[in-house]
Amino acid sequence: MNFNMLNFRTLFVAGLSALCLTTSPFAAKDKKDAPGDFYNEVSRLNKVLSEVNRKYVEDVDPTELSDAALNGIRNILDPHTTVFSPKDYESLKVSMEGKFGGVGITISLRDNILTVISPLSGTPAFRLGIRAGDRIRKIDGKDTKGLTLDEAVNKLRGKIGTDVTVSIEREGVPDLMDFTITRAEIIVHAVPYYGMVSKDIGYIKLATFSDKTTSDVENALRELQKQGMKKIILDMRYNPGGLLNQAIEISELFLKQGNVIVSTRGRTQKTESHARRNGIVKPDVPMVVLLNQGSASAAEIVSGALQDWDRALIIGKTSFGKGSVQTIFPLDNQGNALKLTTAFYYLPFGRCINKPENGIKGLKLLEEEYAAEEEGDEKADSTKKDTAKVDTFYTHNGRMMFGSGGITPDVEVELAPMPWVVQVQERMAMYFKFAVKIRPDLEKSGTKIDANWEVPDSLFTQFRDFCMKDTNFTKVKSNALVGVDQLEKSIIREQNYMGDSAKTVSDSTLAQRIADMRSALENNRNAQFEENKQYIKDGIKRELLTAFINDSVSTAFSLKQDKQLNEAIKYLSDMNLYKKAISAPDKRAKKSAKESKKK
C-alpha cells in the first residue's frame, strides 16, 4: 500500500463543497458551467461554515457535518473511494497483512447466537477441540447475547500470548464447556486449498491478494510439481482482489521475463510493470484460469495478463470489471484514512476493463442515458450508442478482446439455476445445522465419515424431516407463493372497491382456486426434496466432512461436482480442444494484432 499524507482540512472543505453544490435547489439543470477555481471554492465554503457555526438556529455537531461532507465526496466519485474509521482501517490492514493475534475460528451469527462455523487447522482453538456448531455463550465470563459479530471478533482477538476463556454450548452435552485459549499469530492463507484433480492436472484456489499471496502460490506450485503436475488450473472465482504488487508477482510465476503485465495511468501516476524473471511454471505447461462475476481487481489483472499473452485459457463467467487502483492515505493520528482511486490499470495490449459504473465519466454517461430515455427514443438511442461503445483489442496471438466490461472468458460456462428449495437450504445453513445436530449420534454409533462414505437414504429422510420441522424454514415462501398472496390481495382490493367490504375473497369458486394453487405449490416444495435428492445428499456429506475431518477434504469432495472446474478439466484433457480455443481464428486477426501493437 502506498501511504502518503493528505491535508485533511482541504479534503474536509472540498467534500463540503461537493455536498453543497449537489444539494442546491438553484443549480441549473441544463447549463454546464465551467468548474471554478479550487481555492476560491474553498474560500466560499469557509465563509458558509463560519456563518453556520455562528448563526445557525441550533448547535451543529461537527462530526455529523464532517460525515455528511465525506459522504458527499463519495456520491460524486467512484464506489471504491471511501473514508475509513480507525476500526475499519485496522480491519483493512489485517486483511492485507493476512495475520493477526487470535484463537483461530471462523464465527457467525446463527439464529442470533454466536456460532463457530469452523476452526482453522493448526490453531489454538483447533488443538483444544473446538468444533463447528459450537455456540459461544460467554467470553471471559460475560454473556454474548446481543453482541454484534464485530464486537465478538474484537473480544476474541488480542495480543499474542494472552488468554481468553470461552464458554461453549455443544449439541449432546448438557452443561457449558469452558475453554481457556492462548492467543497466537493467526495467518490467513491466500491459498485455502490446492491439490491434484486428475493424474496430471493440478488445482490451486486463490482467494485473495495479501502480503503472503505470492509465497503461498509458489509453495502450492512446487508441491504440485512434486506430485506430477503437468497442467494447472488457477481458480480465482469470488476473489475480490487486493494488493497490486502481489498481482504483478503472481503473473510473473507464469509469464516470460520482459512480458508487460499491467500499466497504471492517472493524474499523478503512470507506471508500467514487466515480468522481472521467467516463471517457475514453464510456458509450455497448459493452463486454465477460472473466473466469475465475483472476480475483481487484482484477480482481473492476473487473468487479463495471462489472456493477453495467450498463456492461459479463461473459463467461467465475465468478471466484475474493477479496473482501478486505490491508494491509502492516513488522515490523522487517530487512525482515520482515505482510500482514494488514483489510477486506472491497463492490460498488456491496451485493454482497460473498468466498467462504466465504476468511474465518474461512466456514471455521468449512464445518467445522460437515463435522462435521454425520459426525453425521447431518438435521443436515447444516440446516447446509448455512446455509452455502449466498446473498444476492441487483440491478444499476442491475435484473438479479439473487448475493453470496458470485465474479463470475458474464452469459454463461458452457464451454471444451472439452483432449485428454490435448495436455495433456501443453503441460505438458511440447514446443512450446517443438521450436521451439528446429528454429529453426536453418528459418533456414538461409530460411523466412519470419510471421502468414500455415502449418505444413506435414512439420513436424507432425517434431513427432510429436520427441515420441515424448522419453522423458520417452512415459513419462507417461494416467489410463486408470494405471487398467489399478491393475487389474493389484489382481488380483495378490487372487491372492496366494488363495494364488497369482506376482507376475504368472497367468490367461493375463486377462493377454492387460490387454495388449490397454494396446495399445489406446497406440494411442489415437498417434491423438490426428492427431485434434488443427490444435491441434498452431497450437501449433507460436505458439512459432515468439514465437521469430522477438515475443510480441505470437504473442498476436494465439492470440486468433483463443480461444473466450471469439470469444463476446465475437459479442455486440459484434450490438447486439440485446448489449442483450438487459445489460438487466433485466422491470419487476418494476427495482422490486426500487429497493427494494434504498433499503435
C-alpha positions, 0 to 999 in steps of 0.5 A, a space after each residue: 500500500 502506498 501511504 502518503 499524507 493528505 491535508 485533511 482540512 482541504 479534503 474536509 472543505 472540498 467534500 463540503 463543497 461537493 455536498 453543497 453544490 449537489 444539494 442546491 435547489 438553484 443549480 441549473 439543470 441544463 447549463 454546464 458551467 465551467 468548474 471554478 477555481 479550487 481555492 476560491 471554492 474553498 474560500 466560499 465554503 469557509 465563509 458558509 461554515 463560519 456563518 453556520 457555526 455562528 448563526 445557525 438556529 441550533 448547535 451543529 455537531 461537527 462530526 455529523 457535518 464532517 460525515 455528511 461532507 465525506 459522504 458527499 465526496 463519495 456520491 460524486 466519485 467512484 464506489 471504491 473511494 471511501 473514508 475509513 474509521 480507525 476500526 475499519 482501517 485496522 480491519 483493512 490492514 489485517 486483511 492485507 497483512 493476512 495475520 493477526 493475534 487470535 484463537 483461530 475460528 471462523 464465527 457467525 451469527 446463527 439464529 442470533 447466537 454466536 456460532 463457530 462455523 469452523 476452526 482453522 487447522 493448526 490453531 489454538 482453538 483447533 488443538 483444544 477441540 473446538 468444533 463447528 456448531 459450537 455456540 459461544 455463550 460467554 467470553 471471559 465470563 460475560 454473556 454474548 447475547 446481543 453482541 454484534 459479530 464485530 464486537 465478538 471478533 474484537 473480544 476474541 482477538 488480542 495480543 499474542 500470548 494472552 488468554 481468553 476463556 470461552 464458554 461453549 454450548 455443544 449439541 449432546 452435552 448438557 452443561 457449558 464447556 469452558 475453554 481457556 485459549 492462548 492467543 497466537 499469530 493467526 495467518 490467513 492463507 491466500 491459498 485455502 486449498 490446492 491439490 491434484 484433480 486428475 493424474 496430471 492436472 493440478 488445482 490451486 484456489 486463490 482467494 485473495 491478494 495479501 502480503 503472503 499471496 505470492 509465497 503461498 502460490 509458489 509453495 502450492 506450485 512446487 508441491 504440485 510439481 512434486 506430485 506430477 503436475 503437468 497442467 494447472 488450473 488457477 481458480 480465482 472465482 469470488 476473489 475480490 482482489 487486493 494488493 497490486 504488487 502481489 498481482 504483478 508477482 503472481 503473473 510473473 510465476 507464469 509469464 516470460 521475463 520482459 512480458 508487460 503485465 499491467 500499466 497504471 495511468 492517472 493524474 499523478 501516476 503512470 507506471 508500467 510493470 514487466 515480468 522481472 524473471 521467467 516463471 517457475 511454471 514453464 510456458 509450455 505447461 497448459 493452463 486454465 484460469 477460472 473466473 466469475 462475476 465475483 472476480 475483481 481487481 487484482 484477480 482481473 489483472 492476473 487473468 487479463 495478463 495471462 489472456 493477453 499473452 495467450 498463456 492461459 485459457 479463461 473459463 467461467 463467467 465475465 468478471 466484475 470489471 474493477 479496473 482501478 487502483 486505490 491508494 491509502 492515505 492516513 488522515 490523522 493520528 487517530 487512525 482515520 484514512 482515505 482510500 482514494 482511486 488514483 489510477 486506472 490499470 491497463 492490460 498488456 495490449 491496451 485493454 482497460 476493463 473498468 466498467 462504466 459504473 465504476 468511474 465518474 465519466 461512466 456514471 455521468 454517461 449512464 445518467 445522460 442515458 437515463 435522462 435521454 430515455 425520459 426525453 425521447 427514443 431518438 435521443 436515447 438511442 444516440 446516447 446509448 450508442 455512446 455509452 455502449 461503445 466498446 473498444 476492441 483489442 487483440 491478444 499476442 496471438 491475435 484473438 479479439 478482446 473487448 475493453 470496458 466490461 470485465 474479463 470475458 472468458 474464452 469459454 463461458 460456462 452457464 451454471 444451472 439455476 439452483 432449485 428454490 428449495 435448495 436455495 433456501 437450504 443453503 441460505 438458511 445453513 440447514 446443512 450446517 445445522 443438521 450436521 451439528 445436530 446429528 454429529 453426536 449420534 453418528 459418533 456414538 454409533 461409530 460411523 466412519 465419515 470419510 471421502 468414500 462414505 455415502 449418505 444413506 437414504 435414512 439420513 436424507 429422510 432425517 434431513 427432510 424431516 429436520 427441515 420441515 420441522 424448522 419453522 423458520 424454514 417452512 415459513 419462507 415462501 417461494 416467489 410463486 407463493 408470494 405471487 398467489 398472496 399478491 393475487 389474493 390481495 389484489 382481488 380483495 382490493 378490487 372487491 372492496 372497491 366494488 363495494 364488497 367490504 369482506 376482507 376475504 375473497 368472497 367468490 367461493 369458486 375463486 377462493 377454492 382456486 387460490 387454495 388449490 394453487 397454494 396446495 399445489 405449490 406446497 406440494 411442489 416444495 415437498 417434491 423438490 426434496 426428492 427431485 434434488 435428492 443427490 444435491 441434498 445428499 452431497 450437501 449433507 456429506 460436505 458439512 459432515 466432512 468439514 465437521 469430522 475431518 477438515 475443510 480441505 477434504 470437504 473442498 476436494 469432495 465439492 470440486 468433483 461436482 463443480 461444473 466450471 472446474 469439470 469444463 476446465 478439466 475437459 479442455 486440459 484433457 484434450 490438447 486439440 480442444 485446448 489449442 483450438 480455443 487459445 489460438 487466433 481464428 485466422 491470419 487476418 486477426 494476427 495482422 490486426 494484432 500487429 497493427 494494434 501493437 504498433 499503435 
